[in-house]
């Protein structure tokens, strides 16, 4: 949260934004997201769901969330005591945030590729590009944040903070926070729009508003991070937002992992159902399908596609999750 009182370093007054609160009451939403994303990661590893490209992407984005949220919870056990401690935490914080943001945009790109090529074969090839972009770039920026004093130890707050100086552009926050988040959101919106246009071309008809539900991930990102980024920008120009407002906005950003776990957790649930069915040797008829892990488009579907009967949200399609072997 922001400290409502002013501090002065040299001739520059500043406010301190607490990145790692020490009170459990301030970490309740962090704990919710940590548990939700941790469960998704654990089940993905136990059932080896990462063998499928899309499931590997689901696992990767949740690992980024796990690093981000559990690093925040770590201060309850190991309270920060120096700038070095805060710099190490900044590497994990920046990596988790930026990696999750980039993976979100890559989900949109993967969706567009699947629609364009009418199958998932291209996704396997694209993974060799996805991993460096979503892992190496955030890792490099995390190291840069370590060297740039993005987070420092505050004697007053006894934890890690980011200092926002009034009358100065917060270059560090823009570089490590605003640019990755907003770039991912804009890229996702553009790619989803291209995918929807492609669907319209394939079926030569109106796609309907239901397909816009596929914008849910960038919607989550905008909902969780948009307000706090706007407030941070206003603080640079001397605004003093209330402590209650800041607490609410920070809680909202911390719930992003929980919302993502709910959205992508469905693919885990479907894959688990398939895996359990195979292990038990039972033929359990599925009641519905999901477009989250498309694996096969049958010859019948291709004929229907050319006839203008293609719908990603139809229960008739064969875009289902392929189960892992026991």
C-alpha positions in Angstrom: 0.0 0.0 0.0 1.0 3.6 -0.2 2.3 5.4 2.9 0.0 8.4 3.2 2.8 10.4 4.9 5.6 12.0 2.8 9.2 11.1 3.1 12.1 13.1 1.7 15.3 11.9 0.1 17.6 14.8 -0.7 15.2 17.4 -2.2 12.7 14.8 -3.6 9.6 13.9 -1.6 8.3 10.4 -2.2 5.8 7.8 -1.2 6.5 4.2 -0.5 4.5 1.4 -2.1 4.7 -1.7 -0.1 5.3 -4.8 -2.3 5.7 -7.3 0.5 3.3 -6.6 3.4 4.1 -8.4 6.7 0.5 -8.7 8.0 -1.5 -11.8 7.2 -4.6 -9.7 6.8 -2.9 -7.9 3.8 -2.0 -11.3 2.3 -5.4 -13.0 2.3 -6.0 -12.6 -1.5 -2.4 -13.6 -2.1 -3.0 -16.8 -0.1 -6.1 -17.6 -2.2 -4.3 -17.2 -5.5 -1.3 -19.1 -4.2 -3.4 -22.1 -3.1 -5.4 -22.1 -6.4 -2.4 -21.9 -8.7 -0.4 -24.3 -6.5 -3.1 -26.9 -6.9 -3.1 -26.5 -10.7 0.7 -26.9 -10.9 0.7 -29.9 -8.5 -2.0 -31.8 -10.4 -0.4 -31.0 -13.8 2.9 -32.5 -12.6 1.3 -35.5 -10.9 -0.7 -36.4 -14.0 2.0 -35.3 -16.4 -0.4 -33.1 -18.3 2.5 -31.0 -19.5 3.1 -33.5 -22.4 0.5 -31.7 -24.4 1.6 -28.3 -25.8 -1.4 -26.4 -24.5 -1.3 -28.1 -21.1 2.4 -27.1 -20.9 1.4 -23.5 -21.5 -1.2 -23.8 -18.7 1.5 -25.2 -16.4 4.0 -22.5 -17.3 1.6 -19.6 -16.6 0.6 -21.1 -13.3 4.3 -21.7 -12.3 4.8 -17.9 -12.9 1.9 -17.2 -10.6 3.2 -19.6 -8.0 6.6 -17.8 -8.0 4.9 -14.4 -7.8 2.5 -15.2 -4.9 4.6 -17.5 -2.8 7.5 -15.0 -2.9 5.0 -12.6 -1.3 4.1 -15.2 1.4 7.7 -15.9 2.1 8.1 -12.7 4.1 5.8 -14.2 6.8 8.6 -16.8 7.4 11.7 -14.8 6.4 11.0 -11.0 7.0 13.2 -8.8 4.8 16.0 -7.2 6.7 18.2 -5.6 4.0 18.3 -4.2 0.5 19.9 -7.4 -0.8 16.9 -9.4 0.4 14.5 -7.0 -1.3 16.6 -7.1 -4.5 16.4 -10.9 -4.6 12.7 -10.8 -4.1 12.4 -8.2 -6.9 13.9 -10.8 -9.4 11.1 -13.3 -8.5 8.4 -10.6 -8.4 9.3 -9.1 -11.8 9.8 -12.6 -13.4 6.5 -13.9 -12.1 4.5 -10.8 -13.2 6.1 -10.4 -16.7 6.1 -14.2 -17.5 2.4 -14.5 -16.6 1.7 -11.4 -18.8 3.6 -12.7 -21.8 2.1 -16.2 -21.5 -1.3 -14.6 -21.6 -0.5 -13.0 -24.9 0.9 -16.2 -26.2 -2.4 -18.0 -25.3 -4.0 -15.5 -27.7 -1.4 -16.2 -30.3 -1.9 -20.0 -29.9 -5.6 -19.6 -30.3 -5.2 -17.6 -33.5 -2.7 -20.2 -34.9 -5.2 -23.0 -34.1 -8.0 -21.3 -36.0 -5.7 -20.3 -38.9 -4.3 -23.8 -39.4 -7.4 -25.7 -38.2 -5.4 -27.9 -35.9 -2.7 -28.0 -33.2 0.3 -29.2 -35.1 1.7 -25.7 -35.4 1.5 -25.2 -31.6 4.1 -27.8 -31.0 6.5 -26.0 -33.4 5.7 -22.6 -31.8 6.6 -23.8 -28.3 10.3 -23.5 -29.2 9.7 -19.7 -29.6 7.2 -19.4 -26.8 9.5 -20.6 -24.0 12.4 -18.2 -24.7 10.0 -15.3 -25.0 8.0 -16.0 -21.9 10.9 -17.3 -19.7 14.2 -15.7 -20.8 12.9 -12.1 -21.3 11.3 -11.9 -17.9 14.3 -13.5 -16.3 16.6 -10.9 -17.8 14.4 -8.1 -16.7 14.3 -9.6 -13.2 18.1 -9.4 -13.1 18.0 -5.8 -14.4 15.5 -5.0 -11.5 18.0 -6.4 -9.1 20.7 -4.0 -10.4 18.4 -1.0 -10.6 17.1 -0.9 -7.0 13.5 -1.3 -8.1 12.7 -2.6 -4.7 14.5 -1.4 -1.6 14.3 -2.0 2.2 12.4 0.6 4.1 13.4 1.1 7.8 10.1 2.7 8.5 8.0 -0.1 7.0 10.5 -2.9 7.8 9.8 -4.5 4.5 10.5 -4.1 0.7 9.0 -1.1 -1.0 9.1 0.8 -4.3 9.6 4.5 -3.9 7.6 6.8 -6.1 9.1 10.3 -6.3 6.7 13.2 -6.9 7.3 15.2 -10.0 9.4 12.5 -11.6 8.5 9.9 -14.2 8.6 6.5 -12.5 10.8 4.9 -15.2 11.3 1.7 -13.2 7.6 1.1 -12.6 6.9 1.8 -16.3 9.6 -0.6 -17.5 9.0 -3.5 -15.0 5.2 -3.2 -14.6 3.3 -1.0 -17.0 4.9 -1.9 -20.3 4.7 -5.7 -19.8 1.1 -5.6 -18.6 -0.3 -3.2 -21.1 1.6 -4.7 -24.0 0.3 -8.2 -23.2 -3.3 -6.9 -23.0 -3.1 -5.0 -26.3 -1.4 -8.0 -28.1 -4.1 -10.3 -26.7 -6.9 -8.1 -27.9 -5.4 -7.8 -31.4 -4.8 -11.6 -31.7 -8.2 -12.5 -30.5 -9.8 -10.1 -32.9 -7.8 -11.6 -35.8 -8.9 -15.1 -34.7 -12.5 -14.0 -34.6 -12.2 -12.5 -38.1 -10.7 -15.7 -39.3 -13.7 -17.7 -37.9 -16.0 -15.3 -39.7 -14.2 -15.9 -43.0 -14.3 -19.7 -42.6 -18.0 -19.9 -42.0 -18.9 -17.0 -44.2 -21.4 -15.8 -41.6 -21.7 -13.7 -38.5 -19.8 -15.3 -35.6 -22.1 -14.0 -32.9 -21.2 -12.3 -29.7 -20.6 -15.6 -27.8 -17.1 -15.9 -29.3 -16.1 -12.8 -27.5 -16.0 -14.8 -24.3 -12.5 -15.8 -25.5 -11.4 -12.4 -24.5 -11.7 -13.4 -20.8 -8.0 -13.6 -20.2 -7.0 -10.1 -21.2 -10.2 -9.0 -19.5 -8.9 -10.5 -16.3 -5.6 -8.7 -16.8 -7.2 -5.4 -17.4 -9.6 -5.7 -14.5 -6.9 -6.7 -12.1 -4.0 -4.4 -13.1 -5.6 -1.5 -14.9 -6.9 0.4 -11.8 -3.6 0.1 -9.8 -1.5 1.2 -12.8 -3.7 4.3 -13.3 -3.4 5.2 -9.6 0.4 4.8 -9.7 0.5 7.2 -12.6 -1.6 9.8 -10.7 0.7 9.5 -7.7 3.6 10.7 -9.8 1.8 14.0 -10.3 1.2 14.5 -6.6 -2.1 12.7 -6.0 -2.5 11.1 -2.6 -5.0 8.2 -2.9 -6.7 6.9 0.2 -5.2 4.0 2.0 -8.5 2.1 1.7 -8.5 2.5 -2.1 -5.0 1.3 -2.4 -5.7 -1.8 -0.3 -8.7 -2.7 -2.5 -6.7 -2.3 -5.7 -3.8 -4.3 -4.5 -6.2 -7.1 -3.3 -7.7 -7.0 -6.8 -4.3 -7.5 -8.5 -3.5 -10.4 -6.1 -6.7 -12.2 -7.2 -5.5 -12.5 -10.8 -3.9 -15.9 -10.1 -7.1 -17.2 -8.6 -9.2 -16.0 -11.6 -6.6 -17.6 -14.0 -6.7 -20.8 -12.1 -10.5 -20.9 -12.4 -10.4 -20.3 -16.2 -7.5 -22.6 -17.1 -8.3 -25.1 -14.3 -11.2 -26.4 -16.4 -8.6 -27.9 -18.8 -7.0 -29.6 -15.9 -10.3 -31.0 -14.7 -11.2 -32.3 -18.1 -7.8 -33.9 -18.5 -8.1 -35.5 -15.1 -11.5 -36.9 -15.9 -10.0 -38.5 -19.1 -7.0 -39.8 -17.2 -9.1 -41.3 -14.4 -11.4 -42.9 -16.9 -8.4 -44.6 -18.7 -6.9 -45.7 -15.4 -10.1 -47.3 -14.2 -10.9 -48.8 -17.6 -14.4 -47.4 -17.6 -16.3 -45.8 -20.5 -17.7 -42.8 -18.9 -19.6 -40.6 -21.3 -18.6 -37.0 -21.1 -21.5 -34.6 -20.8 -19.7 -31.7 -22.5 -16.5 -30.6 -24.2 -14.3 -27.5 -24.0 -12.4 -25.5 -26.5 -9.5 -25.0 -24.1 -7.3 -27.9 -25.3 -8.1 -28.6 -29.0 -6.3 -31.7 -30.1 -8.2 -33.2 -33.1 -10.4 -32.0 -35.8 -12.2 -34.9 -37.4 -12.9 -35.2 -41.1 -16.6 -34.7 -40.4 -15.8 -31.4 -38.7 -13.7 -30.3 -41.7 -16.7 -30.9 -43.9 -18.9 -29.0 -41.6 -16.3 -26.2 -41.4 -16.4 -25.7 -45.2 -20.2 -25.8 -45.0 -20.3 -22.9 -42.5 -21.3 -24.9 -39.4 -18.1 -24.2 -37.4 -18.5 -23.1 -33.8 -15.9 -23.2 -31.1 -18.5 -23.2 -28.4 -20.7 -26.0 -29.8 -21.1 -29.1 -27.8 -20.9 -31.0 -31.1 -17.3 -30.2 -31.9 -14.4 -32.6 -31.4 -12.0 -30.0 -29.9 -11.5 -31.9 -26.7 -8.7 -32.5 -24.3 -6.5 -35.5 -25.0 -5.9 -37.4 -21.8 -2.5 -38.4 -20.5 -1.5 -42.0 -20.2 -1.6 -43.7 -16.8 
